[in-house]
Structure formats: structure tokens, C-alpha cells
Amino acid sequence: MCEVRDGRFGRFGVRLVLKRDDLIHPELIGNKWRKLTPNLEAAAGRTLVTFGGAYSNHLRATAAAGRLLGLPTLGVVRGQELADRPLNPSLARCAADGMRLHFVDRSTYRHKTEPRTLAAILRATGAEDAYVVPEGGSNALAVRGCLALGEELREADGIDVAALACGTGGTLAGLAAGLGPGRRALGVPVVRGGFLDAGTEALQRDAFGGRRGNWSLDDRFHFGGYARTTAELDSFAEDFEQRHALPVERLYVAKMLYGLVALAEEGAFPRGTTVAAVITGAPFPAAGTGT
């Protein structure tokens, strides 16, 4: 945890600290380590099957975990059209770490959680006995794994708001449950659609039996959706890097930090508030195998 001096917060009486979860492990960075660890234990040596798009941080982290533990991994990738193209750097990293890639059309991918579709995918890949982790790594085990993140922030001095970027809601679900009373969690979705509120609540229900903690989402800062950025966001991230000597990951972390600056300017945080921004990832490829 480190405090950063930034006039964009200071002039409104807001204190900003960074929770550097990007330093938790050199390859299984931040929330990926927290979410994957309990699932890797549950896999008990079986092939790990999971899902993601062509630039999925989760696929890279899973592939890295497989390499580190000697565990077979299979990544089901959205977009059959990608099968005949050269692998992009993200998927190439997965393959280099030993992950077998299986491309499916977008319609199949949308239905991947339905039992019949999932069974067909596992049959087609010869992975009927595999351990399946959902897209983004968010399930009840992952949520309980992220409980410790909230507990760590609860024990930190003076934290009022814990903010993080959200893709599937799993990290937010665990963090909020671990924060305890008197603090709130703020999620900044990096995807469009407004579905994460219900998704996060469903994950808490699966993990804890019901909604836990004081949490909310602000859907305004996705910059067009997952894996999308703009010149404005890039400029903001470059400026933040120069101000604070922090490499800023663009698809998640930059959007969260941008949102916090905007919220401070809007007066969303009362004077005297301490905001902890959870840095869940590092830029790829500088991050190595996972962000």
C-alpha cells in the first residue's frame, strides 16, 4: 500500500492510496492469483479448461499457472475466424506456456455455460474429465479467494472506499465481503451492458449465501467496452505514469483511475475520504505472462 500525492484528489480533500496487487506474483498478478489459487487446488492435477477472448488476461494467467505447476491447460477462445490467423501476442504467450487453444464461433461461445454446449466443447477437445473454470475465473471459489483482499484493506488504516476495475465481478464480490462495516467498495466495469450488478450479486449468493458488504458500480468509464481504449484514455494513462512512476495497464486499471479522477471532480467523495485504488494488473507484455 502506498500513498500518492495528486492534486486532482488533494484539492478536493481526498487522499489516494494504491493497493499494489500487481506485485503479488511476477506472473499470476493481482486478482488472477487470488482467483486462480483455490481453483488450481480444486483441479487436483486435472486439465484446467477455461474461456476468454483473443486478448484475455485470464487466459494468459491460467496458461502461466499451468506451466508453473506442470498442469495441462486448455483455452476456449471466442472467434472461430481466429483459428486460421497468426496468433496475436497474447494468445502466442498462452501457447508458449503450453496452453492448448480451441477456437469456437461466437454463437457457441455465448452459450458456453449451458450444459449441452459445454459438454460438446469438452467432447470435441477430449477434455471430458477436465476441471472447468468460467470466463474471467469468477466462481464461488474465486470469490472466497478474493475475500482476503477485502480483509487486507479492512486492516489498513483509514480506508473509506476501495475501488477496482471489474470484468466479471468476482474480485469485487470477494473484496466487498471482506471489507467489513464502515467501508464501501466501488467497482468500475470495463465492459458494456450494465449486467455486472446482477452478476456480482449472484456470485456473492453462490459464495456466501447472499449479498455481502456495501458495494456499488459506476458504468460510465468502460470507454467503449472490453479491450477498447481511446486517445483520451491513453493520454490520461501516460500522464498518470509520469506523475507517479507507475506502469498503468490500459484495459482495466487506466479506466478505474480515470473514473476516480472524474468522481473526485464531481464531488462524489466527501472531504477527508481515503480512497484505495486496487492495482490489479500490469501492462502486457511488460507484465510477462499475466495481468
C-alpha positions in Angstrom: 0.0 0.0 0.0 1.4 3.4 -0.9 0.0 6.9 -0.8 0.3 9.1 -3.9 0.2 12.9 -4.0 -2.1 14.0 -6.8 -3.6 17.4 -6.9 -6.6 16.1 -8.8 -7.6 14.5 -5.5 -5.8 16.7 -3.0 -7.7 19.9 -4.0 -10.9 18.1 -3.0 -9.6 16.9 0.3 -9.4 13.3 -0.9 -6.4 11.0 -0.1 -5.5 8.4 -2.7 -3.6 5.2 -1.9 -2.6 2.4 -4.2 -3.1 -1.2 -3.2 -0.3 -2.8 -5.3 -1.8 -6.2 -6.0 0.1 -6.1 -9.3 3.2 -7.0 -7.2 1.6 -10.1 -5.6 3.3 -12.6 -8.0 5.5 -11.9 -11.1 3.3 -14.0 -13.4 0.0 -14.6 -11.6 -0.6 -11.0 -11.0 -3.1 -9.5 -8.5 -6.6 -10.8 -8.7 -5.6 -13.5 -11.1 -3.5 -15.1 -8.3 -6.3 -14.7 -5.8 -8.9 -16.2 -8.1 -6.9 -19.0 -9.6 -5.2 -20.4 -6.5 -8.3 -22.0 -5.0 -9.4 -23.3 -8.4 -6.0 -24.8 -9.0 -6.2 -26.7 -5.7 -9.7 -27.9 -6.6 -8.5 -29.1 -10.0 -6.2 -31.6 -8.2 -4.0 -32.2 -11.2 -6.7 -32.4 -13.8 -6.6 -30.5 -17.1 -7.8 -27.0 -16.5 -10.3 -25.7 -19.1 -11.3 -22.0 -19.2 -12.6 -19.4 -21.6 -11.6 -16.0 -23.0 -11.3 -13.6 -25.9 -8.2 -13.1 -28.0 -6.7 -10.6 -25.5 -7.8 -12.3 -22.3 -5.7 -11.6 -19.2 -7.3 -14.6 -17.6 -6.2 -17.0 -20.4 -2.6 -15.8 -20.0 -2.7 -16.2 -16.3 -4.2 -19.7 -16.5 -1.6 -20.7 -19.0 1.2 -19.4 -16.8 -0.2 -21.3 -13.8 -0.3 -24.4 -15.9 3.4 -24.0 -16.9 4.5 -23.2 -13.3 2.6 -26.2 -11.8 3.0 -28.7 -14.7 -0.8 -28.7 -15.2 -2.3 -29.2 -18.6 -4.4 -26.2 -19.7 -7.0 -25.7 -22.5 -8.2 -22.3 -23.5 -11.5 -22.0 -25.4 -11.2 -18.8 -27.4 -14.1 -16.7 -28.7 -13.9 -16.3 -32.5 -13.6 -19.3 -34.9 -12.2 -16.9 -37.5 -9.1 -16.6 -35.4 -8.2 -20.2 -36.0 -6.6 -19.6 -39.4 -4.8 -16.4 -38.5 -1.4 -15.9 -36.8 -1.7 -15.8 -33.1 -1.7 -12.3 -31.6 1.0 -11.7 -28.8 -1.5 -12.5 -26.0 -2.5 -15.9 -27.5 1.1 -16.6 -28.5 2.1 -16.2 -24.9 -0.6 -18.7 -23.9 0.6 -21.2 -26.5 4.2 -20.7 -25.4 3.2 -21.5 -21.8 1.7 -24.8 -23.0 -1.9 -24.0 -23.3 -3.8 -25.8 -26.0 -6.1 -23.4 -27.8 -9.6 -24.3 -29.1 -11.4 -21.7 -31.2 -15.2 -21.6 -31.3 -17.7 -19.4 -33.2 -19.3 -16.5 -31.3 -22.7 -18.1 -31.1 -21.3 -21.2 -29.4 -19.2 -19.1 -27.1 -22.3 -17.1 -26.0 -23.9 -20.4 -24.9 -20.8 -21.9 -23.4 -22.2 -22.1 -19.9 -25.2 -24.2 -21.0 -24.7 -27.9 -20.1 -25.2 -29.2 -23.6 -22.9 -26.7 -25.3 -20.2 -27.1 -22.6 -20.4 -30.9 -22.9 -20.0 -30.6 -26.7 -16.9 -28.4 -26.3 -15.3 -30.8 -23.8 -16.1 -33.7 -26.1 -14.6 -32.0 -29.1 -11.4 -31.3 -27.2 -11.1 -34.7 -25.4 -11.4 -33.0 -22.1 -14.5 -34.6 -20.6 -12.8 -35.2 -17.2 -11.3 -31.7 -17.0 -11.8 -29.1 -14.3 -13.7 -26.1 -15.8 -13.1 -22.5 -14.7 -15.5 -19.9 -16.0 -14.6 -16.9 -18.2 -12.6 -14.4 -16.1 -12.0 -17.0 -13.4 -15.1 -15.9 -11.4 -16.8 -18.6 -9.4 -17.6 -19.2 -5.8 -14.1 -20.5 -5.0 -12.6 -17.4 -6.7 -14.9 -15.0 -4.8 -13.8 -16.6 -1.5 -10.2 -16.3 -2.6 -10.7 -12.6 -3.0 -12.1 -12.3 0.5 -8.6 -11.8 1.7 -8.2 -8.7 -0.4 -11.0 -7.1 1.4 -9.7 -8.2 4.8 -6.3 -6.7 4.0 -7.9 -3.4 3.1 -10.1 -3.6 6.2 -6.9 -3.8 8.3 -5.3 -0.9 6.6 -5.5 2.4 8.4 -8.3 4.8 7.4 -9.5 3.3 4.2 -13.1 4.5 3.4 -13.5 3.4 -0.2 -11.9 0.5 -2.0 -12.1 0.9 -5.8 -11.2 -1.6 -8.6 -11.9 -2.3 -12.2 -14.3 -5.1 -12.9 -14.7 -7.6 -15.8 -16.8 -10.3 -14.3 -17.5 -9.1 -10.8 -15.7 -11.9 -8.9 -13.0 -9.8 -7.3 -15.5 -7.1 -6.3 -17.8 -9.8 -4.8 -15.0 -11.1 -2.5 -13.4 -7.7 -1.7 -16.7 -6.2 -0.6 -17.5 -9.2 1.6 -14.1 -8.9 3.3 -14.1 -5.1 3.9 -16.4 -5.2 6.9 -18.7 -2.4 8.1 -18.0 1.3 7.7 -16.2 0.9 4.3 -17.6 0.6 0.8 -16.3 -1.0 -2.4 -16.7 0.7 -5.7 -16.5 -1.3 -9.0 -15.7 0.3 -12.3 -16.9 -2.0 -15.1 -14.6 -2.3 -18.2 -17.4 -3.9 -20.2 -20.7 -2.5 -21.6 -24.1 -3.8 -20.8 -24.9 -3.0 -17.2 -25.1 -6.7 -16.2 -22.4 -6.7 -13.6 -24.6 -5.7 -10.7 -26.8 -8.8 -11.0 -23.7 -10.9 -11.8 -21.8 -9.7 -8.7 -24.8 -10.3 -6.5 -25.2 -13.8 -8.0 -21.5 -14.6 -7.3 -21.9 -13.5 -3.7 -25.0 -15.6 -3.4 -23.1 -18.7 -4.6 -20.1 -17.9 -2.3 -21.8 -16.6 0.8 -25.5 -17.3 0.5 -26.5 -13.7 -0.1 -25.3 -10.2 -0.7 -22.4 -9.1 1.4 -20.8 -5.7 2.1 -21.5 -2.2 0.9 -20.7 -2.1 -2.8 -21.8 -0.3 -6.0 -20.8 0.0 -9.6 -20.3 3.0 -11.9 -20.8 2.0 -15.5 -19.6 5.2 -17.2 -15.9 4.5 -17.7 -15.7 1.5 -20.0 -14.5 3.6 -23.0 -16.5 1.5 -25.5 -16.2 -1.9 -23.9 -13.7 -4.6 -23.1 -10.3 -4.3 -24.8 -11.2 -0.9 -26.1 -9.3 2.3 -25.4 -9.3 5.8 -26.8 -6.7 8.5 -27.3 -8.1 10.3 -24.3 -7.6 7.3 -22.1 -4.1 6.6 -23.4 -3.2 10.3 -22.7 -4.6 10.0 -19.2 -2.6 6.8 -18.5 0.6 8.3 -19.8 0.2 11.3 -17.6 -0.5 9.1 -14.6 2.6 7.1 -15.3 4.7 10.2 -15.5 3.3 11.7 -12.3 3.6 8.6 -10.2 6.2 6.3 -11.9 3.5 3.6 -12.1 3.1 1.5 -15.3 -0.6 1.7 -16.0 -2.4 -1.3 -17.6 -4.9 0.1 -20.1 -7.8 -2.3 -20.3 -8.6 -2.3 -16.6 -6.5 -0.1 -14.4 -6.5 3.0 -16.5 -10.3 3.0 -16.7 -10.6 2.7 -12.9 -8.1 5.5 -12.3 -9.8 7.8 -14.8 -13.1 7.1 -13.2 -11.7 8.0 -9.7 -10.4 11.3 -11.0 -13.8 12.1 -12.6 -15.6 11.1 -9.4 -13.4 13.3 -7.3 -14.1 16.3 -9.6 -17.8 15.6 -9.3 -17.6 15.7 -5.5 -18.5 12.1 -5.1 -16.1 11.7 -2.2 -16.6 13.9 0.9 -13.6 15.8 2.1 -11.4 13.6 4.3 -12.2 10.5 2.3 -9.3 8.0 1.8 -9.7 6.0 -1.4 -7.7 2.9 -2.0 -7.3 2.1 -5.7 -6.6 -1.6 -6.2 -4.0 -2.1 -9.0 -5.0 -5.5 -10.3 -2.6 -5.8 -13.2 0.4 -4.6 -15.1 0.8 -3.7 -18.8 1.2 -6.6 -21.3 3.8 -7.6 -22.5 5.8 -5.8 -19.8 3.9 -7.9 -17.2 5.3 -11.2 -18.6 2.5 -13.8 -18.8 -0.4 -12.3 -17.0 -2.0 -9.0 -16.0 
